Amino acid sequence: MLPVIFIIIFIIVAFLLYKRSLKPVIILIIIIVMVVGGFLHLLEIEDYYGRNNHVFFDGNKNDTILILDRGNDQIIAKGLIQRKSWNRVFIKSDNDTLDLNDWINLKAEYLADVKCELKQ
């Protein structure tokens, strides 16, 4: 994906140097594509993590995550954020690293209604 982006940027820059009259139109198109891309990225994070998307947006490396039962706020599991990628949060489990949703499904297997809280 990254090489394709570099090729597109190179073609746009070459075109801008060749046709100076279309420069404002091309710049406007690039800005619109960037805004729409950013919005779609945020929408994908919200769709993937659902109610627990605050863990992705507010969590940092080595923050503690608590899985709580929504009914009685009883602690089900505790974990640490090991790392974050551009679209996923990875939690350090007992013997491996899992994505946040996989970790929730592993620890709260039978409970459908859980919530995550951050302890910084």
N, CA, C and O atoms as CSV, one atom per row, in Angstrom:
chain,resi,resn,atom,element,x,y,z
A,1,MET,N,N,0.824,-1.191,0.000
A,1,MET,CA,C,0.000,0.000,0.000
A,1,MET,C,C,0.872,1.259,0.000
A,1,MET,O,O,0.579,2.223,-0.707
A,2,LEU,N,N,1.933,1.244,0.789
A,2,LEU,CA,C,2.789,2.422,0.879
A,2,LEU,C,C,3.471,2.760,-0.452
A,2,LEU,O,O,3.522,3.937,-0.808
A,3,PRO,N,N,4.001,1.776,-1.208
A,3,PRO,CA,C,4.599,2.133,-2.505
A,3,PRO,C,C,3.589,2.747,-3.473
A,3,PRO,O,O,3.940,3.623,-4.263
A,4,VAL,N,N,2.347,2.295,-3.413
A,4,VAL,CA,C,1.320,2.856,-4.289
A,4,VAL,C,C,1.092,4.329,-3.956
A,4,VAL,O,O,0.922,5.154,-4.853
A,5,ILE,N,N,1.090,4.649,-2.678
A,5,ILE,CA,C,0.904,6.042,-2.256
A,5,ILE,C,C,2.061,6.907,-2.751
A,5,ILE,O,O,1.842,8.023,-3.221
A,6,PHE,N,N,3.295,6.398,-2.649
A,6,PHE,CA,C,4.456,7.156,-3.128
A,6,PHE,C,C,4.392,7.371,-4.641
A,6,PHE,O,O,4.751,8.442,-5.128
A,7,ILE,N,N,3.942,6.370,-5.378
A,7,ILE,CA,C,3.828,6.509,-6.831
A,7,ILE,C,C,2.773,7.555,-7.176
A,7,ILE,O,O,2.983,8.382,-8.064
A,8,ILE,N,N,1.648,7.520,-6.481
A,8,ILE,CA,C,0.590,8.505,-6.735
A,8,ILE,C,C,1.073,9.908,-6.412
A,8,ILE,O,O,0.815,10.842,-7.171
A,9,ILE,N,N,1.768,10.065,-5.299
A,9,ILE,CA,C,2.312,11.388,-4.935
A,9,ILE,C,C,3.308,11.868,-5.985
A,9,ILE,O,O,3.301,13.043,-6.350
A,10,PHE,N,N,4.160,10.976,-6.471
A,10,PHE,CA,C,5.137,11.343,-7.501
A,10,PHE,C,C,4.437,11.797,-8.774
A,10,PHE,O,O,4.837,12.790,-9.380
A,11,ILE,N,N,3.388,11.075,-9.186
A,11,ILE,CA,C,2.653,11.447,-10.393
A,11,ILE,C,C,1.984,12.803,-10.210
A,11,ILE,O,O,1.987,13.622,-11.129
A,12,ILE,N,N,1.415,13.047,-9.043
A,12,ILE,CA,C,0.752,14.328,-8.786
A,12,ILE,C,C,1.757,15.473,-8.799
A,12,ILE,O,O,1.490,16.529,-9.373
A,13,VAL,N,N,2.909,15.269,-8.168
A,13,VAL,CA,C,3.940,16.322,-8.155
A,13,VAL,C,C,4.433,16.595,-9.564
A,13,VAL,O,O,4.594,17.755,-9.942
A,14,ALA,N,N,4.677,15.553,-10.351
A,14,ALA,CA,C,5.114,15.745,-11.733
A,14,ALA,C,C,4.056,16.483,-12.544
A,14,ALA,O,O,4.378,17.356,-13.349
A,15,PHE,N,N,2.799,16.128,-12.328
A,15,PHE,CA,C,1.716,16.801,-13.040
A,15,PHE,C,C,1.612,18.262,-12.630
A,15,PHE,O,O,1.371,19.130,-13.469
A,16,LEU,N,N,1.795,18.540,-11.332
A,16,LEU,CA,C,1.722,19.926,-10.866
A,16,LEU,C,C,2.834,20.779,-11.454
A,16,LEU,O,O,2.620,21.952,-11.761
A,17,LEU,N,N,4.006,20.208,-11.612
A,17,LEU,CA,C,5.102,20.957,-12.207
A,17,LEU,C,C,4.870,21.191,-13.697
A,17,LEU,O,O,5.356,22.178,-14.250
A,18,TYR,N,N,4.139,20.300,-14.349
A,18,TYR,CA,C,3.886,20.423,-15.778
A,18,TYR,C,C,2.708,21.357,-16.062
A,18,TYR,O,O,2.793,22.203,-16.952
A,19,LYS,N,N,1.634,21.215,-15.331
A,19,LYS,CA,C,0.434,22.035,-15.544
A,19,LYS,C,C,0.190,22.921,-14.332
A,19,LYS,O,O,-0.412,22.486,-13.351
A,20,ARG,N,N,0.644,24.130,-14.396
A,20,ARG,CA,C,0.509,25.026,-13.250
A,20,ARG,C,C,-0.915,25.563,-13.085
A,20,ARG,O,O,-1.270,25.977,-11.981
A,21,SER,N,N,-1.727,25.574,-14.107
A,21,SER,CA,C,-3.069,26.134,-13.981
A,21,SER,C,C,-4.012,25.220,-13.188
A,21,SER,O,O,-5.010,25.700,-12.651
A,22,LEU,N,N,-3.722,23.921,-13.101
A,22,LEU,CA,C,-4.573,22.993,-12.368
A,22,LEU,C,C,-4.123,22.798,-10.915
A,22,LEU,O,O,-4.703,22.002,-10.176
A,23,LYS,N,N,-3.108,23.520,-10.532
A,23,LYS,CA,C,-2.549,23.345,-9.193
A,23,LYS,C,C,-3.587,23.531,-8.082
A,23,LYS,O,O,-3.651,22.666,-7.209
A,24,PRO,N,N,-4.394,24.578,-8.044
A,24,PRO,CA,C,-5.372,24.733,-6.951
A,24,PRO,C,C,-6.406,23.606,-6.911
A,24,PRO,O,O,-6.824,23.178,-5.835
A,25,VAL,N,N,-6.813,23.130,-8.083
A,25,VAL,CA,C,-7.807,22.057,-8.139
A,25,VAL,C,C,-7.220,20.767,-7.562
A,25,VAL,O,O,-7.876,20.083,-6.777
A,26,ILE,N,N,-6.014,20.443,-7.942
A,26,ILE,CA,C,-5.350,19.228,-7.451
A,26,ILE,C,C,-5.124,19.313,-5.942
A,26,ILE,O,O,-5.337,18.331,-5.232
A,27,ILE,N,N,-4.700,20.458,-5.452
A,27,ILE,CA,C,-4.476,20.630,-4.016
A,27,ILE,C,C,-5.793,20.471,-3.262
A,27,ILE,O,O,-5.817,19.849,-2.199
A,28,LEU,N,N,-6.877,21.013,-3.783
A,28,LEU,CA,C,-8.186,20.867,-3.156
A,28,LEU,C,C,-8.622,19.397,-3.133
A,28,LEU,O,O,-9.165,18.930,-2.132
A,29,ILE,N,N,-8.392,18.682,-4.208
A,29,ILE,CA,C,-8.742,17.257,-4.257
A,29,ILE,C,C,-7.934,16.475,-3.239
A,29,ILE,O,O,-8.475,15.600,-2.564
A,30,ILE,N,N,-6.650,16.772,-3.117
A,30,ILE,CA,C,-5.796,16.086,-2.143
A,30,ILE,C,C,-6.290,16.346,-0.722
A,30,ILE,O,O,-6.345,15.420,0.088
A,31,ILE,N,N,-6.648,17.583,-0.409
A,31,ILE,CA,C,-7.140,17.918,0.926
A,31,ILE,C,C,-8.442,17.175,1.220
A,31,ILE,O,O,-8.620,16.651,2.320
A,32,ILE,N,N,-9.346,17.127,0.254
A,32,ILE,CA,C,-10.612,16.422,0.446
A,32,ILE,C,C,-10.375,14.933,0.671
A,32,ILE,O,O,-11.001,14.337,1.548
A,33,VAL,N,N,-9.484,14.322,-0.105
A,33,VAL,CA,C,-9.179,12.895,0.053
A,33,VAL,C,C,-8.561,12.630,1.429
A,33,VAL,O,O,-8.872,11.618,2.057
A,34,MET,N,N,-7.700,13.520,1.899
A,34,MET,CA,C,-7.087,13.330,3.213
A,34,MET,C,C,-8.128,13.440,4.329
A,34,MET,O,O,-8.094,12.645,5.268
A,35,VAL,N,N,-9.035,14.384,4.253
A,35,VAL,CA,C,-10.073,14.538,5.278
A,35,VAL,C,C,-11.002,13.328,5.290
A,35,VAL,O,O,-11.328,12.810,6.358
A,36,VAL,N,N,-11.429,12.875,4.115
A,36,VAL,CA,C,-12.304,11.706,4.035
A,36,VAL,C,C,-11.571,10.469,4.534
A,36,VAL,O,O,-12.160,9.650,5.239
A,37,GLY,N,N,-10.295,10.318,4.181
A,37,GLY,CA,C,-9.507,9.174,4.664
A,37,GLY,C,C,-9.370,9.172,6.173
A,37,GLY,O,O,-9.482,8.120,6.801
A,38,GLY,N,N,-9.129,10.330,6.766
A,38,GLY,CA,C,-9.040,10.424,8.223
A,38,GLY,C,C,-10.357,10.075,8.893
A,38,GLY,O,O,-10.377,9.383,9.911
A,39,PHE,N,N,-11.447,10.550,8.328
A,39,PHE,CA,C,-12.770,10.233,8.875
A,39,PHE,C,C,-13.045,8.734,8.789
A,39,PHE,O,O,-13.549,8.143,9.744
A,40,LEU,N,N,-12.718,8.116,7.657
A,40,LEU,CA,C,-12.938,6.677,7.503
A,40,LEU,C,C,-12.064,5.867,8.456
A,40,LEU,O,O,-12.485,4.813,8.932
A,41,HIS,N,N,-10.856,6.343,8.737
A,41,HIS,CA,C,-9.979,5.663,9.699
A,41,HIS,C,C,-10.612,5.694,11.093
A,41,HIS,O,O,-10.663,4.667,11.770
A,42,LEU,N,N,-11.088,6.849,11.519
A,42,LEU,CA,C,-11.739,6.958,12.828
A,42,LEU,C,C,-13.014,6.121,12.895
A,42,LEU,O,O,-13.321,5.534,13.932
A,43,LEU,N,N,-13.746,6.069,11.802
A,43,LEU,CA,C,-14.962,5.271,11.753
A,43,LEU,C,C,-14.650,3.779,11.851
A,43,LEU,O,O,-15.391,3.030,12.487
A,44,GLU,N,N,-13.560,3.347,11.226
A,44,GLU,CA,C,-13.159,1.941,11.305
A,44,GLU,C,C,-12.776,1.554,12.734
A,44,GLU,O,O,-13.127,0.467,13.194
A,45,ILE,N,N,-12.063,2.428,13.436
A,45,ILE,CA,C,-11.696,2.167,14.828
A,45,ILE,C,C,-12.954,2.058,15.685
A,45,ILE,O,O,-13.069,1.157,16.517
A,46,GLU,N,N,-13.890,2.972,15.482
A,46,GLU,CA,C,-15.114,2.950,16.274
A,46,GLU,C,C,-15.954,1.709,15.978
A,46,GLU,O,O,-16.544,1.128,16.889
A,47,ASP,N,N,-16.009,1.305,14.724
A,47,ASP,CA,C,-16.769,0.103,14.373
A,47,ASP,C,C,-16.124,-1.160,14.934
A,47,ASP,O,O,-16.831,-2.064,15.379
A,48,TYR,N,N,-14.802,-1.237,14.921
A,48,TYR,CA,C,-14.114,-2.450,15.357
A,48,TYR,C,C,-14.187,-2.626,16.881
A,48,TYR,O,O,-14.481,-3.719,17.364
A,49,TYR,N,N,-13.922,-1.562,17.628
A,49,TYR,CA,C,-13.871,-1.669,19.087
A,49,TYR,C,C,-15.204,-1.356,19.775
A,49,TYR,O,O,-15.364,-1.667,20.955
A,50,GLY,N,N,-16.139,-0.765,19.086
A,50,GLY,CA,C,-17.456,-0.502,19.670
A,50,GLY,C,C,-17.388,0.399,20.878
A,50,GLY,O,O,-16.795,1.477,20.828
A,51,ARG,N,N,-18.002,-0.045,21.979
A,51,ARG,CA,C,-18.036,0.768,23.198
A,51,ARG,C,C,-16.666,0.936,23.843
A,51,ARG,O,O,-16.476,1.827,24.670
A,52,ASN,N,N,-15.723,0.100,23.478
A,52,ASN,CA,C,-14.394,0.160,24.095
A,52,ASN,C,C,-13.390,0.932,23.249
A,52,ASN,O,O,-12.184,0.753,23.418
A,53,ASN,N,N,-13.858,1.789,22.339
A,53,ASN,CA,C,-12.937,2.540,21.487
A,53,ASN,C,C,-12.120,3.564,22.259
A,53,ASN,O,O,-11.087,4.020,21.769
A,54,HIS,N,N,-12.562,3.935,23.461
A,54,HIS,CA,C,-11.784,4.870,24.272
A,54,HIS,C,C,-10.429,4.267,24.673
A,54,HIS,O,O,-9.484,5.003,24.955
A,55,VAL,N,N,-10.337,2.952,24.698
A,55,VAL,CA,C,-9.049,2.314,25.007
A,55,VAL,C,C,-8.046,2.629,23.907
A,55,VAL,O,O,-6.878,2.895,24.191
A,56,PHE,N,N,-8.490,2.601,22.652
A,56,PHE,CA,C,-7.588,2.935,21.550
A,56,PHE,C,C,-7.209,4.414,21.578
A,56,PHE,O,O,-6.035,4.755,21.436
A,57,PHE,N,N,-8.185,5.285,21.757
A,57,PHE,CA,C,-7.924,6.713,21.663
A,57,PHE,C,C,-7.205,7.280,22.894
A,57,PHE,O,O,-6.357,8.160,22.753
A,58,ASP,N,N,-7.526,6.795,24.086
A,58,ASP,CA,C,-6.970,7.368,25.312
A,58,ASP,C,C,-5.829,6.544,25.908
A,58,ASP,O,O,-5.047,7.062,26.705
A,59,GLY,N,N,-5.728,5.290,25.538
A,59,GLY,CA,C,-4.728,4.412,26.152
A,59,GLY,C,C,-3.334,4.632,25.606
A,59,GLY,O,O,-3.154,4.991,24.442
A,60,ASN,N,N,-2.359,4.413,26.453
A,60,ASN,CA,C,-0.947,4.502,26.084
A,60,ASN,C,C,-0.252,3.211,26.484
A,60,ASN,O,O,-0.821,2.372,27.182
A,61,LYS,N,N,0.974,3.067,26.037
A,61,LYS,CA,C,1.745,1.880,26.381
A,61,LYS,C,C,1.891,1.773,27.901
A,61,LYS,O,O,2.135,2.769,28.582
A,62,ASN,N,N,1.741,0.561,28.416
A,62,ASN,CA,C,1.850,0.205,29.837
A,62,ASN,C,C,0.690,0.713,30.692
A,62,ASN,O,O,0.786,0.676,31.918
A,63,ASP,N,N,-0.398,1.184,30.091
A,63,ASP,CA,C,-1.601,1.493,30.857
A,63,ASP,C,C,-2.297,0.190,31.228
A,63,ASP,O,O,-2.251,-0.783,30.475
A,64,THR,N,N,-2.932,0.175,32.374
A,64,THR,CA,C,-3.653,-1.008,32.835
A,64,THR,C,C,-5.088,-0.948,32.331
A,64,THR,O,O,-5.749,0.088,32.406
A,65,ILE,N,N,-5.554,-2.083,31.815
A,65,ILE,CA,C,-6.922,-2.214,31.327
A,65,ILE,C,C,-7.666,-3.167,32.251
A,65,ILE,O,O,-7.167,-4.246,32.569
A,66,LEU,N,N,-8.847,-2.774,32.677
A,66,LEU,CA,C,-9.699,-3.631,33.494
A,66,LEU,C,C,-10.937,-4.002,32.690
A,66,LEU,O,O,-11.581,-3.135,32.099
A,67,ILE,N,N,-11.272,-5.292,32.667
A,67,ILE,CA,C,-12.540,-5.731,32.093
A,67,ILE,C,C,-13.522,-5.863,33.246
A,67,ILE,O,O,-13.282,-6.609,34.196
A,68,LEU,N,N,-14.624,-5.138,33.158
A,68,LEU,CA,C,-15.639,-5.133,34.207
A,68,LEU,C,C,-16.964,-5.657,33.669
A,68,LEU,O,O,-17.320,-5.413,32.517
A,69,ASP,N,N,-17.686,-6.379,34.516
A,69,ASP,CA,C,-19.046,-6.786,34.189
A,69,ASP,C,C,-19.933,-5.544,34.300
A,69,ASP,O,O,-19.919,-4.863,35.325
A,70,ARG,N,N,-20.692,-5.251,33.266
A,70,ARG,CA,C,-21.531,-4.051,33.270
A,70,ARG,C,C,-22.612,-4.092,34.336
A,70,ARG,O,O,-23.037,-3.046,34.827
A,71,GLY,N,N,-23.056,-5.276,34.697
A,71,GLY,CA,C,-24.145,-5.395,35.665
A,71,GLY,C,C,-23.748,-5.015,37.073
A,71,GLY,O,O,-24.481,-4.291,37.746
A,72,ASN,N,N,-22.589,-5.494,37.539
A,72,ASN,CA,C,-22.218,-5.255,38.937
A,72,ASN,C,C,-20.821,-4.658,39.118
A,72,ASN,O,O,-20.339,-4.568,40.248
A,73,ASP,N,N,-20.176,-4.260,38.057
A,73,ASP,CA,C,-18.831,-3.664,38.073
A,73,ASP,C,C,-17.797,-4.556,38.754
A,73,ASP,O,O,-16.861,-4.059,39.380
A,74,GLN,N,N,-17.964,-5.842,38.636
A,74,GLN,CA,C,-16.987,-6.793,39.177
A,74,GLN,C,C,-15.845,-6.948,38.173
A,74,GLN,O,O,-16.081,-7.063,36.970
A,75,ILE,N,N,-14.607,-6.951,38.672
A,75,ILE,CA,C,-13.432,-7.078,37.808
A,75,ILE,C,C,-13.341,-8.517,37.310
A,75,ILE,O,O,-13.345,-9.464,38.096
A,76,ILE,N,N,-13.259,-8.661,35.992
A,76,ILE,CA,C,-13.122,-9.975,35.367
A,76,ILE,C,C,-11.667,-10.271,35.064
A,76,ILE,O,O,-11.190,-11.377,35.319
A,77,ALA,N,N,-10.950,-9.284,34.516
A,77,ALA,CA,C,-9.540,-9.485,34.159
A,77,ALA,C,C,-8.815,-8.150,34.163
A,77,ALA,O,O,-9.426,-7.083,34.094
A,78,LYS,N,N,-7.495,-8.242,34.245
A,78,LYS,CA,C,-6.634,-7.068,34.230
A,78,LYS,C,C,-5.492,-7.335,33.258
A,78,LYS,O,O,-4.952,-8.441,33.227
A,79,GLY,N,N,-5.120,-6.341,32.469
A,79,GLY,CA,C,-4.028,-6.492,31.516
A,79,GLY,C,C,-3.325,-5.173,31.265
A,79,GLY,O,O,-3.764,-4.121,31.732
A,80,LEU,N,N,-2.226,-5.240,30.520
A,80,LEU,CA,C,-1.441,-4.049,30.178
A,80,LEU,C,C,-1.430,-3.851,28.673
A,80,LEU,O,O,-1.371,-4.814,27.908
A,81,ILE,N,N,-1.487,-2.594,28.256
A,81,ILE,CA,C,-1.315,-2.301,26.833
A,81,ILE,C,C,0.161,-2.475,26.517
A,81,ILE,O,O,1.012,-1.769,27.058
A,82,GLN,N,N,0.454,-3.416,25.643
A,82,GLN,CA,C,1.853,-3.637,25.268
A,82,GLN,C,C,2.283,-2.673,24.167
A,82,GLN,O,O,3.362,-2.083,24.224
A,83,ARG,N,N,1.406,-2.523,23.152
A,83,ARG,CA,C,1.727,-1.598,22.067
A,83,ARG,C,C,0.457,-1.234,21.332
A,83,ARG,O,O,-0.573,-1.897,21.460
A,84,LYS,N,N,0.551,-0.160,20.555
A,84,LYS,CA,C,-0.548,0.275,19.712
A,84,LYS,C,C,-0.017,0.416,18.298
A,84,LYS,O,O,1.068,0.958,18.085
A,85,SER,N,N,-0.786,-0.074,17.331
A,85,SER,CA,C,-0.465,0.189,15.938
A,85,SER,C,C,-1.374,1.320,15.459
A,85,SER,O,O,-2.081,1.927,16.264
A,86,TRP,N,N,-1.362,1.601,14.190
A,86,TRP,CA,C,-2.171,2.716,13.698
A,86,TRP,C,C,-3.662,2.427,13.763
A,86,TRP,O,O,-4.474,3.348,13.668
A,87,ASN,N,N,-4.044,1.130,13.927
A,87,ASN,CA,C,-5.466,0.830,14.008
A,87,ASN,C,C,-5.830,-0.265,15.011
A,87,ASN,O,O,-6.987,-0.685,15.055
A,88,ARG,N,N,-4.886,-0.735,15.810
A,88,ARG,CA,C,-5.166,-1.799,16.772
A,88,ARG,C,C,-4.427,-1.546,18.092
A,88,ARG,O,O,-3.401,-0.867,18.137
A,89,VAL,N,N,-4.996,-2.127,19.176
A,89,VAL,CA,C,-4.379,-2.094,20.503
A,89,VAL,C,C,-4.069,-3.539,20.881
A,89,VAL,O,O,-4.928,-4.413,20.770
A,90,PHE,N,N,-2.844,-3.785,21.325
A,90,PHE,CA,C,-2.432,-5.128,21.708
A,90,PHE,C,C,-2.199,-5.185,23.209
A,90,PHE,O,O,-1.493,-4.356,23.785
A,91,ILE,N,N,-2.817,-6.195,23.827
A,91,ILE,CA,C,-2.773,-6.372,25.272
A,91,ILE,C,C,-1.861,-7.539,25.596
A,91,ILE,O,O,-1.920,-8.585,24.950
A,92,LYS,N,N,-1.008,-7.352,26.610
A,92,LYS,CA,C,-0.125,-8.432,27.047
A,92,LYS,C,C,-0.939,-9.409,27.883
A,92,LYS,O,O,-1.470,-9.064,28.938
A,93,SER,N,N,-1.022,-10.620,27.388
A,93,SER,CA,C,-1.751,-11.669,28.079
A,93,SER,C,C,-0.758,-12.501,28.875
A,93,SER,O,O,0.410,-12.132,28.996
A,94,ASP,N,N,-1.222,-13.627,29.420
A,94,ASP,CA,C,-0.363,-14.469,30.242
A,94,ASP,C,C,0.898,-14.921,29.504
A,94,ASP,O,O,2.001,-14.807,30.038
A,95,ASN,N,N,0.744,-15.424,28.300
A,95,ASN,CA,C,1.916,-15.940,27.590
A,95,ASN,C,C,2.018,-15.455,26.152
A,95,ASN,O,O,2.890,-15.921,25.419
A,96,ASP,N,N,1.167,-14.544,25.724
A,96,ASP,CA,C,1.288,-13.972,24.390
A,96,ASP,C,C,0.617,-12.600,24.330
A,96,ASP,O,O,0.102,-12.099,25.329
A,97,THR,N,N,0.636,-12.015,23.152
A,97,THR,CA,C,0.036,-10.702,22.947
A,97,THR,C,C,-1.202,-10.861,22.090
A,97,THR,O,O,-1.160,-11.501,21.039
A,98,LEU,N,N,-2.308,-10.279,22.538
A,98,LEU,CA,C,-3.577,-10.394,21.828
A,98,LEU,C,C,-4.145,-9.019,21.526
A,98,LEU,O,O,-3.885,-8.050,22.239
A,99,ASP,N,N,-4.930,-8.952,20.449
A,99,ASP,CA,C,-5.696,-7.756,20.157
A,99,ASP,C,C,-6.731,-7.555,21.268
A,99,ASP,O,O,-7.149,-8.523,21.904
A,100,LEU,N,N,-7.140,-6.326,21.502
A,100,LEU,CA,C,-8.065,-6.022,22.597
A,100,LEU,C,C,-9.342,-6.860,22.525
A,100,LEU,O,O,-9.750,-7.433,23.535
A,101,ASN,N,N,-9.976,-6.944,21.365
A,101,ASN,CA,C,-11.212,-7.719,21.251
A,101,ASN,C,C,-10.969,-9.204,21.488
A,101,ASN,O,O,-11.787,-9.864,22.129
A,102,ASP,N,N,-9.858,-9.744,20.982
A,102,ASP,CA,C,-9.538,-11.154,21.228
A,102,ASP,C,C,-9.296,-11.399,22.714
A,102,ASP,O,O,-9.711,-12.427,23.249
A,103,TRP,N,N,-8.629,-10.467,23.379
A,103,TRP,CA,C,-8.350,-10.593,24.807
A,103,TRP,C,C,-9.652,-10.561,25.617
A,103,TRP,O,O,-9.818,-11.336,26.558
A,104,ILE,N,N,-10.573,-9.665,25.249
A,104,ILE,CA,C,-11.863,-9.598,25.930
A,104,ILE,C,C,-12.628,-10.900,25.745
A,104,ILE,O,O,-13.200,-11.428,26.698
A,105,ASN,N,N,-12.639,-11.419,24.524
A,105,ASN,CA,C,-13.346,-12.683,24.269
A,105,ASN,C,C,-12.716,-13.842,25.029
A,105,ASN,O,O,-13.428,-14.749,25.458
A,106,LEU,N,N,-11.401,-13.832,25.204
A,106,LEU,CA,C,-10.721,-14.898,25.934
A,106,LEU,C,C,-11.020,-14.820,27.429
A,106,LEU,O,O,-11.284,-15.845,28.057
A,107,LYS,N,N,-10.983,-13.646,27.993
A,107,LYS,CA,C,-11.146,-13.492,29.441
A,107,LYS,C,C,-12.604,-13.479,29.889
A,107,LYS,O,O,-12.925,-14.008,30.953
A,108,ALA,N,N,-13.479,-12.890,29.105
A,108,ALA,CA,C,-14.892,-12.780,29.489
A,108,ALA,C,C,-15.737,-13.619,28.542
A,108,ALA,O,O,-16.716,-13.132,27.976
A,109,GLU,N,N,-15.361,-14.861,28.375
A,109,GLU,CA,C,-15.931,-15.715,27.335
A,109,GLU,C,C,-17.442,-15.846,27.371
A,109,GLU,O,O,-18.066,-15.861,26.309
A,110,TYR,N,N,-18.044,-15.940,28.507
A,110,TYR,CA,C,-19.486,-16.170,28.574
A,110,TYR,C,C,-20.279,-14.893,28.805
A,110,TYR,O,O,-21.499,-14.890,28.637
A,111,LEU,N,N,-19.623,-13.823,29.182
A,111,LEU,CA,C,-20.327,-12.559,29.447
A,111,LEU,C,C,-20.365,-11.722,28.172
A,111,LEU,O,O,-19.330,-11.428,27.574
A,112,ALA,N,N,-21.558,-11.351,27.775
A,112,ALA,CA,C,-21.689,-10.560,26.552
A,112,ALA,C,C,-21.606,-9.063,26.832
A,112,ALA,O,O,-21.256,-8.286,25.944
A,113,ASP,N,N,-21.918,-8.661,28.029
A,113,ASP,CA,C,-22.003,-7.238,28.330
A,113,ASP,C,C,-20.898,-6.837,29.305
A,113,ASP,O,O,-21.090,-6.841,30.521
A,114,VAL,N,N,-19.740,-6.491,28.749
A,114,VAL,CA,C,-18.605,-6.080,29.569
A,114,VAL,C,C,-18.165,-4.697,29.133
A,114,VAL,O,O,-18.518,-4.237,28.047
A,115,LYS,N,N,-17.396,-4.036,29.980
A,115,LYS,CA,C,-16.816,-2.742,29.638
A,115,LYS,C,C,-15.369,-2.723,30.069
A,115,LYS,O,O,-14.962,-3.454,30.972
A,116,CYS,N,N,-14.601,-1.882,29.415
A,116,CYS,CA,C,-13.181,-1.740,29.746
A,116,CYS,C,C,-12.950,-0.365,30.348
A,116,CYS,O,O,-13.528,0.632,29.916
A,117,GLU,N,N,-12.091,-0.338,31.355
A,117,GLU,CA,C,-11.680,0.932,31.960
A,117,GLU,C,C,-10.174,1.022,31.932
A,117,GLU,O,O,-9.473,0.016,32.043
A,118,LEU,N,N,-9.683,2.238,31.783
A,118,LEU,CA,C,-8.242,2.501,31.790
A,118,LEU,C,C,-7.801,2.961,33.160
A,118,LEU,O,O,-8.447,3.810,33.774
A,119,LYS,N,N,-6.704,2.406,33.641
A,119,LYS,CA,C,-6.050,2.884,34.864
A,119,LYS,C,C,-4.661,3.366,34.435
A,119,LYS,O,O,-3.788,2.556,34.125
A,120,GLN,N,N,-4.464,4.667,34.418
A,120,GLN,CA,C,-3.190,5.201,33.942
A,120,GLN,C,C,-2.192,5.382,35.035
A,120,GLN,O,O,-1.072,5.825,34.781
